[in-house]
Structures are given as C-alpha cells and as structure tokens.
Amino acid sequence: MADEKEEESKKASGGILPIINLVLLVILLGIGGFIAWKMMAMEQVAEPIAQEQSEGQAVDTELPEAEDEDPDAAPIFIDIADITINLADTDVSRFLRAKIKLELRNEAAQARVEQQMIKINDMVLTLLSSKTFAEIRTPQGKYDLKEDIVYRINRLVGGKPVKNMYFTDFVSQ
C-alpha cells in the first residue's frame, strides 16, 4: 500500500516536471532570440555610420588635428591659478596643492585659452577634487592626471591648443 502511494506521487510529480522544463526552455529560447535580434539591429545601424565615415564626412566625437606650429618658435607657457583642494578620500581628510603650467602651440592658441581660463580653472578644480590620494600618489597616477587635464582642456577650448602640461608644484597630504 505504501508502495502504491509512492508510485502515484512519482507519477504526479513526473508529469509536472517536464512541463516546467518545457516552459523554461521556451522562455530561454525567447530571450536568446530577442538578444540576437537586438545585436542584428545594432549591426545594421553601425553600417551606415561606417559608410558615412568612409565617404569623408566628419564625426563630431573627433578632435581637430593639431594646429600648425613653427618648430623654431619659442614655447609659450601660461599659468593656471594656484590650486588647493580637498581630495575625495572619505576615510581621512587629505588635500592637494598644485601649480600648473600649460605649454601652448602658438599665439592664437594662447588667446583662445586665455578667453576660456575661468572654465579651465573650474574644470581642473572639479577634476582634481574628484580624485583620491591613492589615484594621484604614484608617478603613473600623476601622468594619467596630466593626460586627462590636457585632453579636457583641448576639448573645452576646441582643437589642440595645449601641447603639454607641467606640474610646477604638487603637494598632497
């Protein structure tokens, strides 16, 4: 009698398990088909963009080429205001004091940078205050920070007026 009850329970559960597996399989295939469809749609959108680039149309995300510069001309340096900010460390209060000099390509670049100096100062302060001590204490961290600042200034001003950037003072504690 106990054996008959066990067989009936096995038959009843055996009938539900294949149905659950079938439903899960249908859902999985539906999700896979949807992902494949979206990937195909993305490829179709990417093809016209690639064709536009090959036809010679400019893309908005690229920066213009570096401006012409005279190799015999003396370098032009411009100071960014002295910076003292709190770093983004949450466990300990840390600060950074820095002095920055920008090397510019020519006099036209100097005029363009000086027109945007308030925006440049704000951008540099915001960027530096978002960094933690661990990010800027290593030489590689300082190098990455310099590249980021030059890229952002060139993007802000338009073109590539900034040739290089130098820290003339860099104290963090």
N, C-alpha and C positions, 0 to 999 in steps of 0.2 A: 504494500500500500504506500509506503514511504517512497519506494522506487517510482511508482506511478506519478506521485506528486512532483518529484524531481524532474521526470521526463516532460511533464506538462509545463513546468516553469521554464525548462530549456527551450521547448518549442515556442512558447510565448515570447521569450526574450530573443530567441533566434530570428523571429520574424521582424522585430523592431530594429535590430542592429543593421541589417542590410539596407533598410530604408534610410536610417540616419547616415550611413556611409554614402548612399546614393545622393542624398541632399547635399552633403558636404562636398562631394565630387562635383556636382553641378555648380555650386557656389564658387569653388576653386577655379573651375574652367571659365566661369563668367568673369571673375576678377582677372584671370590671365588674359582673356580676350580683350577686356577693357584696356589693360595696360599696353598690350600690343597695338591696339587701335590708336591710343594716345601717342605712342612712340612713332607710329607711321605718320600721324598728323604733324608731329614736330619736325620730322624729316622733310615733309612737303613744304613747310613754312621756311625751313633753313635753305632749301634750294634756291628760291627767288632772291634771298638775301645774298647768297654766294654769287649768283649771276649778276646782281647789281654791282657788287664789288669788282667782279672781273670786267664789267663794262666800263669801269673807270669812275663810277660815282663815289663821292666822298662819304665816309662813315663818320657820324657825329662823335663816336667814342674815341677816335684817334686824335692825338695832339698834332698840331702842325710841326713841320720839320724845324730844326734849329735855325735861328736867324743867321744870316751871313755875318761873319766876323773877320776882322782883319788880324792875321796872325802876328803882325808886328805891333799892334796897338797895345798900350799898357792896360793891364786888367783894371776893371772898375769894381771897387768894393763899396758896399753900403751896409751900415749897421742897422740891426733891428734893436729896438729898445731893450734895455736890460730886463731880464725876466726872473722873477722869484715867485714860485708857485708851490702849492701843496700837491704832493703826489697822490695817486688814487689808492694807496695802501689803506686797508681798513683796520688792520690789527695794530699798527704803530703809526704815529704821526711823523711823516717824512716830508722833506721839502727839496726843491731843486732850484739852484740859482745858475743861470746860464747867460752868456753873451754870445750873440750870433752875428757873423758877417756873411753877406751874400756876395759871391763873385758873379758879376753880370757880363753879358756878351758885348754890349755896346752902349752908346749914349741913349739911343732910342729905348733900349730895354730899361735903362736907369729911369727914364722919365715915366715909363709905364708902371714900373714897380713903385716909384715914389707916389704915384697917383693912388695906388691901392694899398699903401702902407698900413692904414688903420685896419683894413680887412685882413692883411697878412699878420699883423700883430695879434688880432683876435684869434685867427686860425691857429697860430703857433701856440698861444696860451691854452687854447682848448685842447689841442693835441697833446701837449706836454702834461697837462693836468689829468689826462685820461690814462697816463702811463703809471705803472708801478715801479718800485725801486728795483725789483728783480728783472724787469724788462730793459732798464737803461743802465744797469751797473756794469755789464760786460762790454768789451770792445765791439762785439758783433751787434749788441743792442743799440749802442751809440751809432754805429754805421747804418743800421736799419732805420733808425730815427732820422738821420740826416737824409737818407734817400727819400723817406716818406715826406719830409718837410719840403725838399726841393720839388718833388712831384706835385704836391698840393699847391705850392706857390705858383709853379708854372701853369697848372690847370686854372688857378684862380685868375691869374693875370692874362692868360691866353698865349699860346706859343710856348717857346722855351727860352725866356729871357735869362733865367738863372742857370749859370753854368755849373756852379758848385756852392757848397755851404760849409762854413767852418765854425766850430765852437771855439771861441777865444777864451772862454771861462766856463767851467762845468763842475759845479759842486753839488753833490747830493748827500743828504744825511738822514 
